[in-house]
Amino acid sequence: MKRNFLLISLFTLLLQAGFCQDTENNQSTFSPAKGFKTENIFVGGGLNLAFASGTFGVGINPEIGYTIAPWLDAGIATNFNYNTISADYNYGYSQRSFNYGAGVYARIYPIENLFLQVQPEHNWSNNTLKDPYTDIKQKINFQSNSLLAGIGYANRFIGRSSFYTVVMIDLLSDQNSPYRDGYNRIMPVIRGGFNIYLHPRKNR
């Protein structure tokens, strides 16, 4: 699993490099004008992977956000995830789950391109459990809360576009969280995606 994690991280970093542009011609700009500015609104989202022993998950994460300051973005995020857990890691039952949820997030940039993300969520989960010996299936639905937190890298141009990669974990211990495996162990979440401003600013 460590090898898979390193390979995925390397791939996303290489993908970012392909979208990088000359920083001398693409300096981030931000006007600290008073009041709400539509040019600071961005939309986007990305894909995510989550995995642990016997567990795999994939999902999409549409989001909308607002650049509050050069060092701070905040917004609303949704998620749609599909997860599987093998019987050997889930008390003898294989499990397939479709999860969806929503929450708010904040990205804090202590230095350029590097950010810290915090994202509380509420999730709904539809699950199918199967006994591999009898083929008997059981459906269970439940809700859960999660608090994702982690560190990421962004090729960020305020008022234009950005590409980001972030690695997060769920800091809560809710056993029904889509970011926990059958034994309530943490599943690292890797996300990568784009953000595009609704009213792009012209190059300066």
N, C-alpha and C positions, 0 to 999 in steps of 0.2 A: 504494500500500500504506500510506503514511503517513496518507492520508486515511481509509482503512478503520480503521486503528488508533485514530485520534482519535475516529471515530464510535462505535466499540465502547466505548471508554473512557467517552465522554460518556453513552452509554446505560446502562452499568452504574452510573455515579454517580447518574443520575437515578432508576434503579430502587432504589438504596439509600435515596434520599431519601424514597421512598414508604413505606418500612418503618421509618423513623426515628420514635421516640416522644419524648415530653417527657423530657429527661434528668433533670429534677428529681424525676420520679416513677419513674425507672428507673435508679437508681444501681447499678453493679456491686458485688456483695458477695462477700467471700471470707473464709472462716474458716480461719486457719492452724493447724488442729487437727493433732495428730500422727497418723500412720498413714494408711492408704488409706481414702478416702471415696468411696462409690459416687455421691454427688451431684455429684462433680467429673468424672464420665465423660460424654462427649458423643458423639453419632453424627451423621453427615450426609455431606456431600460436595457436589459441584457439577458444572457443565459447564465445558468448556474449549475454546478455539479456538487454533489454531496456524497461522501462515501466513508465507510468503515468496514470492518471485517464482516462479510456476508451481507452487506447493505450497499445499495446504490440508489442515487436519486438524480433527477434532471428536471429543470424547470425554466420558466421564463418570468421576467420581472418588469412589467411596464411601470413607469414612474413619471411624475411631474414634479418639478422643483423650481426654486427661486434662489438666485444669487443675492444674498443679503449683504455680504461684504466680500472683499477679495479673498478672505480666509474662511468664509462660511457659506455653504449651500444647505438648504433644507427643503423638505418636500413630503409628498405622499407617495408611497410605494405599494404596489399590489404584487401578488405572487401566485403562480399556478405550478404545482410540482407533482411529479409522479415518482413514487418510491417503491422499491422492492426490498424485502428482507427474506433471506433463506431460512428454512426450518431449523437448521442447526444453530442459528443465532437468534431464535425467536420462540423459545420454549416448545419446540417441536412443530410449530405451524409456519408454513410459508405465508407471506403477507404481501399484498399489493395495495397501494394507497394512492388516492388522488386528493391532494391538498390544495386549498386556496385560502388566501387571506389578504389582509391589508394592514398598513401601519404608517407611521411617520419615520422620517430619518433625518439625520444631520451629518454633514461631512465637514470636518474641521481640518484646515490646511495649516499645520504648524510651520511647514516650509513648502516652497513651490513644488508642485507635482506629487507630494506625499500627503495623504490624508488619513484621518481617523474617522471611522463611521460608527454610529450608534443607531440602532433601528428596532424599536419595540413593535411587536406585531400581535395580532389576534388571528388565529387560523382555524379553519374548519377542515375536517378530514373524513373521507369516505374510504373504508377499509374492507378488504375481503381476505379472510383467513381460510387456509386450506390445510386439512390434515393429509399429509402425503401418503398415508397408509390406507385411509378409507375414502379419500377424495371428497369427503364431506366439507362443504363450504359454509362459512358464517360471515354475515355482513355486520359491521359495527361502525357507527358514526359518532364522532365526538369533536369537541373544541379544545383549544389549548392556547396558551400565551407563550411568547418567546421574546428574548431580548438579544438580538444579534449585535455583536461588536467585533471590530477588527481593524485592520490596516490595509491601505490600498495605494495604488499608483495611478495617476491620471495625466494624460496628455491634454491639458486643459487650456482653452482659450476663451476667456469670459466674453460673452456676447456673441460667440460664434459656434463652437462645438467642442466636444471632448470625447476622449476614449479612456475607459478606466478598467482596472482589474482590482478586485478586493478579495481578501480572505477573512472570513468571519467565523465565529463560533457562538452558540447559544449559551448565554450566561445563566439562564434559568434552568431549573431541574425538572420541569414539567415532563413527565414520562410520555405524554401524548404529543409532544412537540415533533414536527416533521424534521427537525434537525437533531433528533436523538434516535439511536437504534433501539432494538428490542429489549436491550438490557439497560436502557437509559444512559448510554455512553454518548459522549459528544461526537457529532459528525461534522468535520470541517466543511465549510461552505465556500466554494470558489465561484466568484461571479466576474463576468466581463461583459462590457456593453458600451453603448454610445449615449451621449446626450446632445441634443440639437436645440439651439435657442430659436424661439418662435419668430423673433424679429432680428435676424443676424445684423450685426454692425459691419459697416464697410471697413476694409483694411485701412490702417492709418500709417 
